[in-house]
Amino acid sequence: MADLKNMTSEEAKEVHLTLVDTIRKHDESYYREDDPAIPDAEYDELRKQLLELEARFPELVTPDSPSQSLGVAPAKGFGKVKHKVSMLSLDNAFSNDELREFEGRIRRFLGLGPAEEVAFFAEPKIDGLSASLRYKKGRFIQGATRGDGKVGEDITANLRGVTDLPLEFAGAKAPPPDLFEIRGEVYMSKADFLELNKAQAESGGKIFANPRNAAAGSLRQLDHSITASRKLSFFAYAWGEASSVPGQTQAEVLAAFKNWGFSVNPLSEVCANMEEAIDAYRKIEELRAELDYDIDGVVFKVNRLEWQSRLGFVSRSPRWAIAHKFPAERATTIIEDIEIQVGRTGALTPVARLHPVTVGGVVVSNATLHNEDEIIRKDIRIGDTVVVQRAGDVIPQVVEVNLEKRPKDSAPYEFPTRCPICGSHAVKEVNETTGKEDAVRRCTGGLICRAQAVERLKHFISRNALDIEGLGAKLIESFYQDGLIKTPADIFTLEKRDAEPGNLQRIKNREGFGEKATRNLFDAIDDKREVPLDRFVYALGIRHIGQGNARLLARNYLSFDKLRSSLSDTSDNAGDAYAELLDIDGIGAAVADAVTEFFREDRNQEMLDDLLAEVTVTDFDPPAQDSAVAGKTVVFTGTLELMTRQEMKAKAEGLGAKVSGSISAKTDYLVAGANAGSKLKKAKELDVTVLNEQEWLDLISN
């Protein structure tokens, strides 16, 4: 990835879109099809790029972003199980410094001094399939996959065939909890994997690529007798909904799991501090090759459950846990050509076509070059011998160029100044704030550029936007090419137009379709005629609006009618509506400008009119409706002593409050710490309720 320090917001936006789309495709292969196209190390490297990019440009966080979501919706064929407590994923670290920064974030969030040690529970990260097991009074009653983290697949019958999964708690010193969800990883040992593939080859069955694929494919069989015939194992490492928790630390709870009859990984240990945790990582990495099961890293969790509770969660992961992944692999190859791809915002992205090379067992032939400036900075040329590193996709990244092997007739690559799709001029915009030229060269063709139109439609139906099952990127391209879908509204009128008399392009007659597949597609489209506000806002493809910002807008405006009417009235970047938008904590000028520009554009309004004639956007449902501060607007100011500002904000938002950065007549509460200044003065002038820290905590605790 290009140097983040020198990357412009426009370049970052395009790189982000590419990363999100790529990870989404691989999530489909990994979670739903149990047939990943790439190894985990490559996938993890792509996630790492995404997290680094979003840390540098937080306005890019999107619903499509794997940093904010995980997994995919449950596949058809299994019943659905709604998780009472979401099954979240983990953030990743790839170096010791990142682990130390993780500890630093914990200390800052909790306001801990340097003398207070933070103990971590370290455990191998098992490469298998996550499952949640529900027990009532110690008896197994239901099991589910992770799914998309909120809804999983009911695999109760299949889990009964996992050999070391107890159907009833055993050895408990006290009566088992009334309700307890054990969470862990279903996996297949290397020995059992080899035995299974041998049997599959002899019978002409499917040969699995690795133990993880074999475990996932076995566990998700519709015929549970097949699952029972394969040797699957289970490590317990976490819990979900629980009527009571048997311990005050992570280690104590897992000791209880072991007493109840569950397998807990024997390499797990408590580390007194982060340096001990780093040593634990080294020891487990050294043992990796000797283990009879696959691991791809080490997970570190804050050991004290009280601190875990205070730290809480971000959108897709806990603040109190992180996975330190094992390093990615590299290989050397030759750049045979450089091609230009055009994204939905018109950004021209260069892609290196490589002489095929195997990197850790996967053949790769493409590498992203990110942008024109990156090519110039690294002086990348056609014919160069380069080192590539798998980056979570079939497209790895170019790490370095071997100048000693550069051909004598080599010439610098000349980046095109015209769009390769529509021929329009491709220009670099100047950032009005910094006065610097953006790194991204962008097509000026707009709506006449087919690439932009198609990519916008792909974004609209992407997993964390409308997420229409069966309507993927390739089908969008095909339908667009044949004139069936040109706008988002066309998706929802497709069935009506398909049934028109004299239609010679019936979908059922297309290759790969038929009556049943066509019916399934139309049903899937109809299933999305009601869409949550935050998903809808993201699906519109407004620049700088990702999952985080879409949710911020939804939380603050609550309905699309209010959002649209308010922002459509901003004739310029001024006035009450614009000020209200900027008041939202986390919304800066760049985001505010992009949103207001979108709603001021007549063509966008026409598109919305057509689309809203076909779909219903449901109002945002704030969490914790029974809390005292749900729907209230709160501002924090001054030096907070009882909790850090970050923790105060997280708790407020978790209870449904809206956190603002400035005082206005719409502010309900100002929480004032020591040395409060102008905000306190203005709050008193506007007769806003002012609370000290303890008064605020008393309010939200009630």
Secondary structure, 3 states (H helix, E strand, C coil): CCCHHHCCHHHHHHHHHHHHHHHHHHHHHHHHCCCCCCCHHHHHHHHHHHHHHHHHCHHHCCCCCCCCCCCCCCCCCCCEEECCCCCCCCEEECCHHHHHHHHHHHHHHHCCCCCCCCCEEEEEEECCEEEEEEEECCEEEEEEECCCCCEEEECHHHHCCCCCCCCECCCCCCCCCCEEEEEEEEECCHHHHHHHHHHHHHHCCCCCCCHHHHHHHHHCCCCHHHHHHCCCEEEEEEEEEECCCCCCEHHHHHHHHHHCCCCCCCCCEEECCHHHHHHHHHHHHHHHHHCCCCEEEEEEEECEHHHHHHHCECCCCECCEEEEECCCCEEEEEEEEEEEEECCCCEEEEEEEEEEEEECCEEEEEEECCCHHHHHHHCCCCCCEEEEECCCCCCCEEEEECHHHCCCCCCCCCCCCECCCCCCEEEEEECCCCCCEEEEEEECCHHHCHHHHHHHHHHHCCCCCCCCCCCCHHHHHHHHHCCCCCCHHHHHCHHHHHCCCCCCCCHHHCCCCCHHHHHHHHHHHHCCCEEEHHHHHHHCCCCCCCHHHHHHHHHHHCCHHHHHHHHHCCCCCCHHHHHHHHHECCCCHHHHHHHHHHHHCHHHHHHHHHHHCCCEEECCCCCCCCCCCCCCEEEEECECCCCCHHHHHHHHHHCCCEEECCCCCCCCEEEECECCCHHHHHHHHCCCEEECHHHHHHHHHC
